Amino acid sequence: MSSQLRYLQGYEGMVAALLRALPEEEAMARAVGGDYERIGVLEHALLRGLGLGPGARVVDVGCGSGRLALQLARHGELRYLGLDVVPALLDYARRRVGREDFRFEAVDRIAIPAPDSGADFVVFFSVFTHLLHEESYLYLQEAMRVLRPGGKAVFSFLDYDVEGAWGVFEANLAWVRDRTIAGHLNVFLNPRDLRLWARRLGFRVQAIHRGDQPFIAVDAATATAAVPPGTYALGQSVCVLRKPWPRELAGG
Ligand SMILES: C[S@@+](CC[C@H](N)C(=O)[O-])C[C@H]1O[C@@H](n2cnc3c(N)ncnc32)[C@H](O)[C@@H]1O
């Protein structure tokens, strides 16, 4: 690891420190970026807007403490697999979500433990923000393998084009400049590079939404008391990739 990276802290260490300092519920919310209910509702509504419905098979990579799973669990029929590198987050998610049929599994390398062509959605919310680009790319390669044709890979990313994301970059600058041991890796991506990745990986780009644009429709089915129906921005930008159908590939 380069000397410049010595100020970085792994996710597991960060979660352990939060658990030492805070009550569990607060630590588990902070570990995934806070705003536990609001962001979970928005992630869920976003997926519903992309066609998530009864019976859908969802792989939630970097599921953390269950922010999305808790909202998905409110709606009966879904097959859900949540993956993360931090066992403490998975334990909490399992308890908080309380669905016997939802699977939560630890991973220790860039791989998705699921069969080929069996998933409708593979999602990475606020995950590529913390990985090396090579790791994100390999995860998308895995998503391509496990998605069925027509299935979608959905991920959020930090985007220099969105003013609000600059706060994260300023924090990175402070860590590097002052050499404080402050946090985990935060990386940015941009739509142009994502289009190139998609082409090389064989995905079709369905949409790229800016994080500051309200594009997520929360309806009566996804709303909660704290997050009423309306149209919301996520904060992070969002990329939606689709695995093509064989006929599209045949057509070139
Ligand atoms: C900011 S949190 C987001 C959690 C969740 N997706 C959400 O939106 O609530 C990022 C998560 O990615 C997980 N993570 C970090 N590196 C990972 C990796 N290589 N594979 C899978 N998950 C990873 C972290 O442990 C953490 O739970």
Ligand as a Chemical Component Dictionary entry (heavy atoms), coordinates in Angstrom:
data_LIG
# 
_chem_comp.id                   LIG 
_chem_comp.type                 NON-POLYMER 
_chem_comp.pdbx_formal_charge   0 
_chem_comp.three_letter_code    LIG 
# 
loop_
_chem_comp_atom.comp_id 
_chem_comp_atom.atom_id 
_chem_comp_atom.alt_atom_id 
_chem_comp_atom.type_symbol 
_chem_comp_atom.charge 
_chem_comp_atom.model_Cartn_x 
_chem_comp_atom.model_Cartn_y 
_chem_comp_atom.model_Cartn_z 
_chem_comp_atom.pdbx_ordinal 
LIG C1  C1  C 0  -21.933 3.260  2.523  1  
LIG S1  S1  S 1  -22.274 1.610  2.902  2  
LIG C2  C2  C 0  -23.754 1.345  1.988  3  
LIG C3  C3  C 0  -24.565 0.187  2.490  4  
LIG C4  C4  C 0  -25.849 -0.104 1.723  5  
LIG N1  N1  N 0  -25.622 -0.417 0.336  6  
LIG C5  C5  C 0  -26.834 1.015  1.878  7  
LIG O1  O1  O 0  -27.079 1.745  0.913  8  
LIG O2  O2  O -1 -27.330 1.180  2.983  9  
LIG C6  C6  C 0  -21.074 0.690  1.967  10 
LIG C7  C7  C 0  -21.080 -0.797 2.260  11 
LIG O3  O3  O 0  -20.210 -1.470 1.364  12 
LIG C8  C8  C 0  -19.585 -2.517 2.083  13 
LIG N2  N2  N 0  -18.380 -2.928 1.358  14 
LIG C9  C9  C 0  -17.164 -2.340 1.358  15 
LIG N3  N3  N 0  -16.316 -3.035 0.565  16 
LIG C10 C10 C 0  -17.035 -4.065 0.032  17 
LIG C11 C11 C 0  -16.728 -5.137 -0.866 18 
LIG N4  N4  N 0  -15.523 -5.274 -1.399 19 
LIG N5  N5  N 0  -17.709 -6.009 -1.163 20 
LIG C12 C12 C 0  -18.947 -5.877 -0.630 21 
LIG N6  N6  N 0  -19.289 -4.894 0.216  22 
LIG C13 C13 C 0  -18.352 -3.996 0.537  23 
LIG C14 C14 C 0  -19.317 -1.911 3.443  24 
LIG O4  O4  O 0  -19.054 -2.868 4.424  25 
LIG C15 C15 C 0  -20.622 -1.143 3.658  26 
LIG O5  O5  O 0  -21.585 -1.925 4.283  27 
# 
loop_
_chem_comp_bond.comp_id 
_chem_comp_bond.atom_id_1 
_chem_comp_bond.atom_id_2 
_chem_comp_bond.value_order 
_chem_comp_bond.pdbx_ordinal 
LIG C1  S1  SING 1  
LIG S1  C2  SING 2  
LIG S1  C6  SING 3  
LIG C2  C3  SING 4  
LIG C3  C4  SING 5  
LIG C4  N1  SING 6  
LIG C4  C5  SING 7  
LIG C5  O1  DOUB 8  
LIG C5  O2  SING 9  
LIG C6  C7  SING 10 
LIG C7  O3  SING 11 
LIG C7  C15 SING 12 
LIG O3  C8  SING 13 
LIG C8  N2  SING 14 
LIG C8  C14 SING 15 
LIG N2  C9  SING 16 
LIG N2  C13 SING 17 
LIG C9  N3  DOUB 18 
LIG N3  C10 SING 19 
LIG C10 C11 SING 20 
LIG C10 C13 DOUB 21 
LIG C11 N4  SING 22 
LIG C11 N5  DOUB 23 
LIG N5  C12 SING 24 
LIG C12 N6  DOUB 25 
LIG N6  C13 SING 26 
LIG C14 O4  SING 27 
LIG C14 C15 SING 28 
LIG C15 O5  SING 29 
# 
